[in-house]
């Protein structure tokens, strides 16, 4: 069975501190996301104000469970999302068909 990816693009709110946003993301990852079943990694990508989160899990079922249970992250998630322009969010799911090099 192939790994699965939760891919989310978004923009930060005008005036949001990147440093504070990344700190909130790190707290969310360390205290909640990294403890979810099947979690492998989370990469945060950015380019000229555009952001993307690439979270890898062992299976698509793990990804779907992660998203369904994300409301359980409470204040950690609330802090993370407080930096994001929610109208800009787009989410997609992918199965990893082939991987090259280091993950």
N, CA, C and O atoms as a Tinker XYZ file with bonds, in Angstrom:
   412  protein
     1  N      0.842000   -1.178000    0.000000    73     2
     2  CA     0.000000    0.000000    0.000000    64     1     3
     3  C      0.889000    1.243000    0.000000    63     2     4     5
     4  O      1.894000    1.295000    0.709000    81     3
     5  N      0.511000    2.244000   -0.803000    73     3     6
     6  CA     1.339000    3.446000   -0.923000    64     5     7
     7  C      1.036000    4.451000    0.177000    63     6     8     9
     8  O     -0.035000    4.443000    0.784000    81     7
     9  N      2.019000    5.317000    0.411000    73     7    10
    10  CA     1.815000    6.414000    1.351000    64     9    11
    11  C      0.805000    7.386000    0.762000    63    10    12    13
    12  O      0.472000    7.320000   -0.421000    81    11
    13  N      0.323000    8.294000    1.611000    73    11    14
    14  CA    -0.666000    9.275000    1.170000    64    13    15
    15  C     -0.267000   10.659000    1.656000    63    14    16    17
    16  O      0.394000   10.806000    2.684000    81    15
    17  N     -0.680000   11.669000    0.900000    73    15    18
    18  CA    -0.315000   13.052000    1.187000    64    17    19
    19  C     -1.569000   13.903000    1.346000    63    18    20    21
    20  O     -2.508000   13.819000    0.554000    81    19
    21  N     -1.555000   14.720000    2.387000    73    19    22
    22  CA    -2.543000   15.785000    2.589000    64    21    23
    23  C     -1.848000   17.050000    2.114000    63    22    24    25
    24  O     -0.842000   17.456000    2.696000    81    23
    25  N     -2.368000   17.679000    1.065000    73    23    26
    26  CA    -1.745000   18.854000    0.465000    64    25    27
    27  C     -2.708000   20.018000    0.573000    63    26    28    29
    28  O     -3.842000   19.943000    0.101000    81    27
    29  N     -2.254000   21.095000    1.198000    73    27    30
    30  CA    -3.112000   22.241000    1.453000    64    29    31
    31  C     -2.370000   23.518000    1.067000    63    30    32    33
    32  O     -1.261000   23.765000    1.541000    81    31
    33  N     -2.987000   24.325000    0.205000    73    31    34
    34  CA    -2.401000   25.619000   -0.145000    64    33    35
    35  C     -3.210000   26.719000    0.529000    63    34    36    37
    36  O     -4.407000   26.571000    0.772000    81    35
    37  N     -2.530000   27.831000    0.828000    73    35    38
    38  CA    -3.191000   28.932000    1.531000    64    37    39
    39  C     -2.302000   30.163000    1.527000    63    38    40    41
    40  O     -1.139000   30.115000    1.128000    81    39
    41  N     -2.879000   31.264000    1.981000    73    39    42
    42  CA    -2.144000   32.503000    2.217000    64    41    43
    43  C     -2.327000   32.884000    3.668000    63    42    44    45
    44  O     -3.349000   32.583000    4.285000    81    43
    45  N     -1.327000   33.546000    4.199000    73    43    46
    46  CA    -1.456000   34.082000    5.548000    64    45    47
    47  C     -2.285000   35.357000    5.493000    63    46    48    49
    48  O     -2.379000   36.002000    4.449000    81    47
    49  N     -2.878000   35.710000    6.614000    73    47    50
    50  CA    -3.609000   36.967000    6.713000    64    49    51
    51  C     -2.630000   38.126000    6.546000    63    50    52    53
    52  O     -1.451000   38.003000    6.878000    81    51
    53  N     -3.119000   39.241000    6.034000    73    51    54
    54  CA    -2.298000   40.442000    5.909000    64    53    55
    55  C     -1.736000   40.806000    7.273000    63    54    56    57
    56  O     -2.466000   40.857000    8.263000    81    55
    57  N     -0.441000   41.057000    7.317000    73    55    58
    58  CA     0.214000   41.476000    8.551000    64    57    59
    59  C      0.581000   40.344000    9.498000    63    58    60    61
    60  O      1.162000   40.596000   10.553000    81    59
    61  N      0.259000   39.108000    9.149000    73    59    62
    62  CA     0.591000   37.977000   10.027000    64    61    63
    63  C      2.104000   37.807000   10.101000    63    62    64    65
    64  O      2.807000   37.935000    9.098000    81    63
    65  N      2.584000   37.521000   11.285000    73    63    66
    66  CA     4.005000   37.284000   11.503000    64    65    67
    67  C      4.361000   35.861000   11.078000    63    66    68    69
    68  O      3.821000   34.892000   11.613000    81    67
    69  N      5.273000   35.743000   10.114000    73    67    70
    70  CA     5.709000   34.421000    9.658000    64    69    71
    71  C      6.363000   33.663000   10.808000    63    70    72    73
    72  O      6.123000   32.468000   10.979000    81    71
    73  N      7.171000   34.336000   11.581000    73    71    74
    74  CA     7.845000   33.688000   12.709000    64    73    75
    75  C      6.830000   33.134000   13.714000    63    74    76    77
    76  O      6.980000   32.008000   14.189000    81    75
    77  N      5.808000   33.913000   14.035000    73    75    78
    78  CA     4.776000   33.450000   14.976000    64    77    79
    79  C      3.949000   32.316000   14.366000    63    78    80    81
    80  O      3.576000   31.371000   15.061000    81    79
    81  N      3.667000   32.413000   13.070000    73    79    82
    82  CA     2.935000   31.349000   12.390000    64    81    83
    83  C      3.721000   30.042000   12.434000    63    82    84    85
    84  O      3.163000   28.994000   12.759000    81    83
    85  N      5.008000   30.098000   12.111000    73    83    86
    86  CA     5.828000   28.886000   12.120000    64    85    87
    87  C      5.964000   28.317000   13.524000    63    86    88    89
    88  O      6.047000   27.100000   13.692000    81    87
    89  N      5.988000   29.172000   14.522000    73    87    90
    90  CA     6.026000   28.708000   15.908000    64    89    91
    91  C      4.729000   27.975000   16.261000    63    90    92    93
    92  O      4.762000   26.923000   16.900000    81    91
    93  N      3.588000   28.532000   15.846000    73    91    94
    94  CA     2.300000   27.879000   16.093000    64    93    95
    95  C      2.222000   26.544000   15.362000    63    94    96    97
    96  O      1.685000   25.574000   15.897000    81    95
    97  N      2.756000   26.488000   14.142000    73    95    98
    98  CA     2.774000   25.242000   13.370000    64    97    99
    99  C      3.638000   24.195000   14.061000    63    98   100   101
   100  O      3.257000   23.027000   14.145000    81    99
   101  N      4.788000   24.607000   14.549000    73    99   102
   102  CA     5.681000   23.669000   15.237000    64   101   103
   103  C      5.018000   23.112000   16.497000    63   102   104   105
   104  O      5.121000   21.917000   16.777000    81   103
   105  N      4.348000   23.963000   17.249000    73   103   106
   106  CA     3.638000   23.497000   18.444000    64   105   107
   107  C      2.531000   22.511000   18.073000    63   106   108   109
   108  O      2.373000   21.476000   18.721000    81   107
   109  N      1.768000   22.833000   17.032000    73   107   110
   110  CA     0.703000   21.949000   16.578000    64   109   111
   111  C      1.278000   20.606000   16.144000    63   110   112   113
   112  O      0.724000   19.554000   16.466000    81   111
   113  N      2.383000   20.643000   15.415000    73   111   114
   114  CA     3.011000   19.405000   14.966000    64   113   115
   115  C      3.519000   18.582000   16.146000    63   114   116   117
   116  O      3.236000   17.388000   16.245000    81   115
   117  N      4.258000   19.215000   17.028000    73   115   118
   118  CA     4.885000   18.485000   18.132000    64   117   119
   119  C      3.887000   17.930000   19.133000    63   118   120   121
   120  O      4.083000   16.844000   19.679000    81   119
   121  N      2.821000   18.676000   19.372000    73   119   122
   122  CA     1.870000   18.289000   20.416000    64   121   123
   123  C      0.669000   17.492000   19.907000    63   122   124   125
   124  O     -0.007000   16.826000   20.692000    81   123
   125  N      0.394000   17.554000   18.595000    73   123   126
   126  CA    -0.795000   16.866000   18.104000    64   125   127
   127  C     -0.553000   16.064000   16.820000    63   126   128   129
   128  O     -0.699000   14.842000   16.820000    81   127
   129  N     -0.186000   16.737000   15.737000    73   127   130
   130  CA    -0.137000   16.065000   14.434000    64   129   131
   131  C      0.839000   14.897000   14.425000    63   130   132   133
   132  O      0.505000   13.823000   13.925000    81   131
   133  N      2.029000   15.085000   14.963000    73   131   134
   134  CA     3.040000   14.018000   14.935000    64   133   135
   135  C      2.628000   12.794000   15.740000    63   134   136   137
   136  O      3.247000   11.737000   15.617000    81   135
   137  N      1.598000   12.921000   16.556000    73   135   138
   138  CA     1.121000   11.808000   17.380000    64   137   139
   139  C     -0.038000   11.051000   16.725000    63   138   140   141
   140  O     -0.560000   10.094000   17.297000    81   139
   141  N     -0.437000   11.483000   15.523000    73   139   142
   142  CA    -1.553000   10.838000   14.841000    64   141   143
   143  C     -1.086000    9.552000   14.151000    63   142   144   145
   144  O      0.053000    9.456000   13.695000    81   143
   145  N     -1.978000    8.579000   14.085000    73   143   146
   146  CA    -1.665000    7.285000   13.485000    64   145   147
   147  C     -1.190000    7.465000   12.043000    63   146   148   149
   148  O     -1.831000    8.155000   11.250000    81   147
   149  N     -0.082000    6.848000   11.722000    73   147   150
   150  CA     0.447000    6.851000   10.366000    64   149   151
   151  C      1.245000    8.075000    9.969000    63   150   152   153
   152  O      1.730000    8.151000    8.840000    81   151
   153  N      1.395000    9.040000   10.874000    73   151   154
   154  CA     2.126000   10.281000   10.548000    64   153   155
   155  C      3.567000    9.950000   10.147000    63   154   156   157
   156  O      4.240000    9.165000   10.814000    81   155
   157  N      4.028000   10.554000    9.059000    73   155   158
   158  CA     5.421000   10.410000    8.626000    64   157   159
   159  C      6.144000   11.751000    8.704000    63   158   160   161
   160  O      7.207000   11.843000    9.318000    81   159
   161  N      5.580000   12.794000    8.088000    73   159   162
   162  CA     6.270000   14.087000    8.075000    64   161   163
   163  C      5.321000   15.211000    7.690000    63   162   164   165
   164  O      4.228000   14.980000    7.173000    81   163
   165  N      5.769000   16.430000    7.955000    73   163   166
   166  CA     5.055000   17.647000    7.553000    64   165   167
   167  C      6.088000   18.615000    7.017000    63   166   168   169
   168  O      7.028000   18.986000    7.720000    81   167
   169  N      5.914000   19.021000    5.778000    73   167   170
   170  CA     6.766000   20.038000    5.170000    64   169   171
   171  C      5.905000   21.268000    4.918000    63   170   172   173
   172  O      4.778000   21.157000    4.435000    81   171
   173  N      6.440000   22.438000    5.245000    73   171   174
   174  CA     5.761000   23.696000    4.954000    64   173   175
   175  C      6.556000   24.410000    3.873000    63   174   176   177
   176  O      7.759000   24.635000    4.010000    81   175
   177  N      5.867000   24.759000    2.804000    73   175   178
   178  CA     6.486000   25.373000    1.636000    64   177   179
   179  C      5.967000   26.786000    1.478000    63   178   180   181
   180  O      4.814000   27.064000    1.809000    81   179
   181  N      6.806000   27.688000    0.973000    73   179   182
   182  CA     6.334000   29.048000    0.710000    64   181   183
   183  C      7.057000   29.650000   -0.485000    63   182   184   185
   184  O      8.196000   29.302000   -0.793000    81   183
   185  N      6.354000   30.570000   -1.148000    73   183   186
   186  CA     6.912000   31.303000   -2.272000    64   185   187
   187  C      6.101000   32.586000   -2.444000    63   186   188   189
   188  O      4.925000   32.539000   -2.805000    81   187
   189  N      6.720000   33.707000   -2.190000    73   187   190
   190  CA     6.090000   35.010000   -2.415000    64   189   191
   191  C      4.705000   35.126000   -1.788000    63   190   192   193
   192  O      3.780000   35.632000   -2.423000    81   191
   193  N      4.557000   34.673000   -0.578000    73   191   194
   194  CA     3.291000   34.810000    0.128000    64   193   195
   195  C      2.338000   33.649000   -0.042000    63   194   196   197
   196  O      1.340000   33.556000    0.672000    81   195
   197  N      2.630000   32.760000   -0.979000    73   195   198
   198  CA     1.827000   31.550000   -1.153000    64   197   199
   199  C      2.440000   30.448000   -0.302000    63   198   200   201
   200  O      3.659000   30.272000   -0.285000    81   199
   201  N      1.597000   29.712000    0.400000    73   199   202
   202  CA     2.057000   28.654000    1.298000    64   201   203
   203  C      1.420000   27.332000    0.909000    63   202   204   205
   204  O      0.341000   27.290000    0.318000    81   203
   205  N      2.112000   26.252000    1.256000    73   203   206
   206  CA     1.556000   24.908000    1.083000    64   205   207
   207  C      2.046000   24.035000    2.222000    63   206   208   209
   208  O      3.210000   24.093000    2.619000    81   207
   209  N      1.140000   23.228000    2.735000    73   207   210
   210  CA     1.482000   22.207000    3.718000    64   209   211
   211  C      1.433000   20.865000    3.008000    63   210   212   213
   212  O      0.473000   20.562000    2.300000    81   211
   213  N      2.458000   20.074000    3.198000    73   211   214
   214  CA     2.527000   18.750000    2.619000    64   213   215
   215  C      2.746000   17.778000    3.776000    63   214   216   217
   216  O      3.858000   17.647000    4.288000    81   215
   217  N      1.683000   17.108000    4.175000    73   215   218
   218  CA     1.759000   16.148000    5.278000    64   217   219
   219  C      1.692000   14.744000    4.703000    63   218   220   221
   220  O      0.785000   14.422000    3.934000    81   219
   221  N      2.650000   13.911000    5.076000    73   219   222
   222  CA     2.680000   12.550000    4.574000    64   221   223
   223  C      2.290000   11.586000    5.691000    63   222   224   225
   224  O      2.746000   11.694000    6.829000    81   223
   225  N      1.427000   10.637000    5.318000    73   223   226
   226  CA     0.975000    9.586000    6.216000    64   225   227
   227  C      1.200000    8.233000    5.560000    63   226   228   229
   228  O      1.435000    8.146000    4.355000    81   227
   229  N      1.127000    7.189000    6.357000    73   227   230
   230  CA     1.357000    5.841000    5.840000    64   229   231
   231  C      0.283000    5.409000    4.848000    63   230   232   233
   232  O      0.598000    4.754000    3.855000    81   231
   233  N     -0.974000    5.760000    5.095000    73   231   234
   234  CA    -2.072000    5.321000    4.220000    64   233   235
   235  C     -3.077000    6.451000    4.008000    63   234   236   237
   236  O     -3.090000    7.431000    4.752000    81   235
   237  N     -3.915000    6.302000    2.989000    73   235   238
   238  CA    -4.977000    7.273000    2.739000    64   237   239
   239  C     -5.971000    7.258000    3.896000    63   238   240   241
   240  O     -6.515000    8.302000    4.258000    81   239
   241  N     -6.209000    6.100000    4.472000    73   239   242
   242  CA    -7.101000    6.012000    5.631000    64   241   243
   243  C     -6.569000    6.876000    6.780000    63   242   244   245
   244  O     -7.339000    7.554000    7.461000    81   243
   245  N     -5.243000    6.847000    6.992000    73   243   246
   246  CA    -4.636000    7.677000    8.039000    64   245   247
   247  C     -4.849000    9.162000    7.754000    63   246   248   249
   248  O     -5.138000    9.934000    8.669000    81   247
   249  N     -4.708000    9.568000    6.489000    73   247   250
   250  CA    -4.926000   10.972000    6.110000    64   249   251
   251  C     -6.364000   11.381000    6.392000    63   250   252   253
   252  O     -6.612000   12.426000    6.992000    81   251
   253  N     -7.294000   10.567000    5.963000    73   251   254
   254  CA    -8.717000   10.883000    6.150000    64   253   255
   255  C     -9.073000   10.945000    7.633000    63   254   256   257
   256  O     -9.843000   11.810000    8.052000    81   255
   257  N     -8.512000   10.026000    8.434000    73   255   258
   258  CA    -8.750000   10.055000    9.875000    64   257   259
   259  C     -8.132000   11.295000   10.510000    63   258   260   261
   260  O     -8.723000   11.899000   11.405000    81   259
   261  N     -6.948000   11.671000   10.048000    73   259   262
   262  CA    -6.290000   12.884000   10.541000    64   261   263
   263  C     -7.197000   14.099000   10.327000    63   262   264   265
   264  O     -7.414000   14.891000   11.244000    81   263
   265  N     -7.715000   14.234000    9.124000    73   263   266
   266  CA    -8.559000   15.394000    8.845000    64   265   267
   267  C     -9.868000   15.339000    9.638000    63   266   268   269
   268  O    -10.313000   16.350000   10.183000    81   267
   269  N    -10.473000   14.168000    9.696000    73   267   270
   270  CA   -11.743000   14.029000   10.421000    64   269   271
   271  C    -11.577000   14.335000   11.907000    63   270   272   273
   272  O    -12.491000   14.863000   12.540000    81   271
   273  N    -10.420000   14.005000   12.460000    73   271   274
   274  CA   -10.184000   14.199000   13.893000    64   273   275
   275  C     -9.457000   15.498000   14.214000    63   274   276   277
   276  O     -9.143000   15.755000   15.376000    81   275
   277  N     -9.185000   16.321000   13.205000    73   275   278
   278  CA    -8.396000   17.540000   13.433000    64   277   279
   279  C     -9.079000   18.519000   14.380000    63   278   280   281
   280  O     -8.415000   19.368000   14.972000    81   279
   281  N    -10.400000   18.411000   14.531000    73   279   282
   282  CA   -11.102000   19.286000   15.475000    64   281   283
   283  C    -10.645000   19.027000   16.916000    63   282   284   285
   284  O    -10.838000   19.871000   17.791000    81   283
   285  N    -10.047000   17.870000   17.155000    73   283   286
   286  CA    -9.583000   17.523000   18.495000    64   285   287
   287  C     -8.292000   18.238000   18.889000    63   286   288   289
   288  O     -7.848000   18.123000   20.032000    81   287
   289  N     -7.690000   18.970000   17.963000    73   287   290
   290  CA    -6.439000   19.679000   18.254000    64   289   291
   291  C     -6.677000   20.943000   19.079000    63   290   292   293
   292  O     -5.721000   21.534000   19.582000    81   291
   293  N     -7.919000   21.362000   19.226000    73   291   294
   294  CA    -8.296000   22.460000   20.113000    64   293   295
   295  C     -7.533000   23.751000   19.912000    63   294   296   297
   296  O     -7.435000   24.269000   18.799000    81   295
   297  N     -6.991000   24.267000   21.015000    73   295   298
   298  CA    -6.301000   25.561000   21.014000    64   297   299
   299  C     -5.071000   25.570000   20.111000    63   298   300   301
   300  O     -4.738000   26.609000   19.539000    81   299
   301  N     -4.393000   24.439000   19.974000    73   299   302
   302  CA    -3.220000   24.371000   19.097000    64   301   303
   303  C     -3.619000   24.680000   17.658000    63   302   304   305
   304  O     -2.947000   25.450000   16.972000    81   303
   305  N     -4.715000   24.076000   17.206000    73   303   306
   306  CA    -5.197000   24.321000   15.852000    64   305   307
   307  C     -5.749000   25.735000   15.717000    63   306   308   309
   308  O     -5.525000   26.398000   14.704000    81   307
   309  N     -6.465000   26.192000   16.730000    73   307   310
   310  CA    -7.033000   27.547000   16.688000    64   309   311
   311  C     -5.927000   28.582000   16.515000    63   310   312   313
   312  O     -6.073000   29.519000   15.730000    81   311
   313  N     -4.832000   28.424000   17.235000    73   311   314
   314  CA    -3.704000   29.348000   17.125000    64   313   315
   315  C     -3.108000   29.301000   15.717000    63   314   316   317
   316  O     -2.853000   30.344000   15.114000    81   315
   317  N     -2.886000   28.093000   15.195000    73   315   318
   318  CA    -2.340000   27.905000   13.848000    64   317   319
   319  C     -3.239000   28.578000   12.809000    63   318   320   321
   320  O     -2.759000   29.350000   11.979000    81   319
   321  N     -4.542000   28.287000   12.853000    73   319   322
   322  CA    -5.471000   28.825000   11.861000    64   321   323
   323  C     -5.708000   30.322000   12.017000    63   322   324   325
   324  O     -6.189000   30.962000   11.082000    81   323
   325  N     -5.383000   30.892000   13.169000    73   323   326
   326  CA    -5.582000   32.328000   13.363000    64   325   327
   327  C     -4.688000   33.161000   12.446000    63   326   328   329
   328  O     -4.953000   34.347000   12.248000    81   327
   329  N     -3.645000   32.572000   11.888000    73   327   330
   330  CA    -2.729000   33.267000   10.981000    64   329   331
   331  C     -3.133000   33.135000    9.510000    63   330   332   333
   332  O     -2.609000   33.852000    8.657000    81   331
   333  N     -4.060000   32.223000    9.211000    73   331   334
   334  CA    -4.369000   31.852000    7.832000    64   333   335
   335  C     -5.629000   32.552000    7.323000    63   334   336   337
   336  O     -6.636000   32.636000    8.026000    81   335
   337  N     -5.555000   33.052000    6.086000    73   335   338
   338  CA    -6.725000   33.582000    5.391000    64   337   339
   339  C     -7.532000   32.367000    4.941000    63   338   340   341
   340  O     -7.207000   31.743000    3.931000    81   339
   341  N     -8.580000   32.032000    5.685000    73   339   342
   342  CA    -9.323000   30.799000    5.439000    64   341   343
   343  C    -10.000000   30.770000    4.072000    63   342   344   345
   344  O    -10.259000   29.690000    3.540000    81   343
   345  N    -10.288000   31.922000    3.499000    73   343   346
   346  CA   -10.894000   31.973000    2.166000    64   345   347
   347  C     -9.917000   31.512000    1.088000    63   346   348   349
   348  O    -10.335000   31.188000   -0.024000    81   347
   349  N     -8.623000   31.479000    1.401000    73   347   350
   350  CA    -7.605000   31.105000    0.420000    64   349   351
   351  C     -7.256000   29.618000    0.449000    63   350   352   353
   352  O     -6.456000   29.159000   -0.366000    81   351
   353  N     -7.839000   28.866000    1.366000    73   351   354
   354  CA    -7.447000   27.467000    1.590000    64   353   355
   355  C     -7.997000   26.545000    0.503000    63   354   356   357
   356  O     -9.167000   26.629000    0.127000    81   355
   357  N     -7.129000   25.669000    0.010000    73   355   358
   358  CA    -7.504000   24.623000   -0.930000    64   357   359
   359  C     -6.829000   23.328000   -0.482000    63   358   360   361
   360  O     -5.631000   23.320000   -0.201000    81   359
   361  N     -7.586000   22.236000   -0.414000    73   359   362
   362  CA    -7.072000   20.965000    0.093000    64   361   363
   363  C     -7.194000   19.884000   -0.978000    63   362   364   365
   364  O     -8.177000   19.831000   -1.716000    81   363
   365  N     -6.176000   19.021000   -1.049000    73   363   366
   366  CA    -6.211000   17.868000   -1.956000    64   365   367
   367  C     -5.523000   16.695000   -1.270000    63   366   368   369
   368  O     -4.715000   16.870000   -0.358000    81   367
   369  N     -5.862000   15.508000   -1.727000    73   367   370
   370  CA    -5.271000   14.274000   -1.207000    64   369   371
   371  C     -4.628000   13.534000   -2.364000    63   370   372   373
   372  O     -5.184000   13.474000   -3.461000    81   371
   373  N     -3.464000   12.976000   -2.118000    73   371   374
   374  CA    -2.755000   12.239000   -3.156000    64   373   375
   375  C     -2.219000   10.933000   -2.598000    63   374   376   377
   376  O     -1.819000   10.858000   -1.436000    81   375
   377  N     -2.215000    9.905000   -3.436000    73   375   378
   378  CA    -1.496000    8.680000   -3.123000    64   377   379
   379  C     -0.117000    8.802000   -3.740000    63   378   380   381
   380  O      0.021000    9.299000   -4.858000    81   379
   381  N      0.889000    8.361000   -3.037000    73   379   382
   382  CA     2.250000    8.397000   -3.565000    64   381   383
   383  C      2.408000    7.188000   -4.499000    63   382   384   385
   384  O      2.358000    6.040000   -4.056000    81   383
   385  N      2.594000    7.454000   -5.760000    73   383   386
   386  CA     2.754000    6.391000   -6.745000    64   385   387
   387  C      4.211000    5.972000   -6.888000    63   386   388   389
   388  O      4.505000    4.793000   -7.089000    81   387
   389  N      5.116000    6.928000   -6.784000    73   387   390
   390  CA     6.536000    6.664000   -6.933000    64   389   391
   391  C      7.289000    7.756000   -6.206000    63   390   392   393
   392  O      6.885000    8.919000   -6.234000    81   391
   393  N      8.361000    7.397000   -5.568000    73   391   394
   394  CA     9.173000    8.367000   -4.829000    64   393   395
   395  C     10.630000    8.216000   -5.250000    63   394   396   397
   396  O     11.125000    7.099000   -5.409000    81   395
   397  N     11.311000    9.336000   -5.427000    73   395   398
   398  CA    12.712000    9.333000   -5.827000    64   397   399
   399  C     13.525000   10.035000   -4.765000    63   398   400   401
   400  O     13.071000   11.036000   -4.209000    81   399
   401  N     14.697000    9.550000   -4.469000    73   399   402
   402  CA    15.574000   10.208000   -3.502000    64   401   403
   403  C     15.067000   10.113000   -2.091000    63   402   404   405
   404  O     14.280000    9.232000   -1.748000    81   403
   405  N     15.538000   11.050000   -1.267000    73   403   406
   406  CA    15.163000   11.081000    0.136000    64   405   407
   407  C     13.769000   11.668000    0.302000    63   406   408   409
   408  O     13.364000   12.529000   -0.479000    81   407
   409  N     13.033000   11.213000    1.309000    73   407   410
   410  CA    11.688000   11.759000    1.521000    64   409   411
   411  C     11.741000   13.009000    2.335000    63   410   412
   412  O     10.703000   13.609000    2.614000    81   411
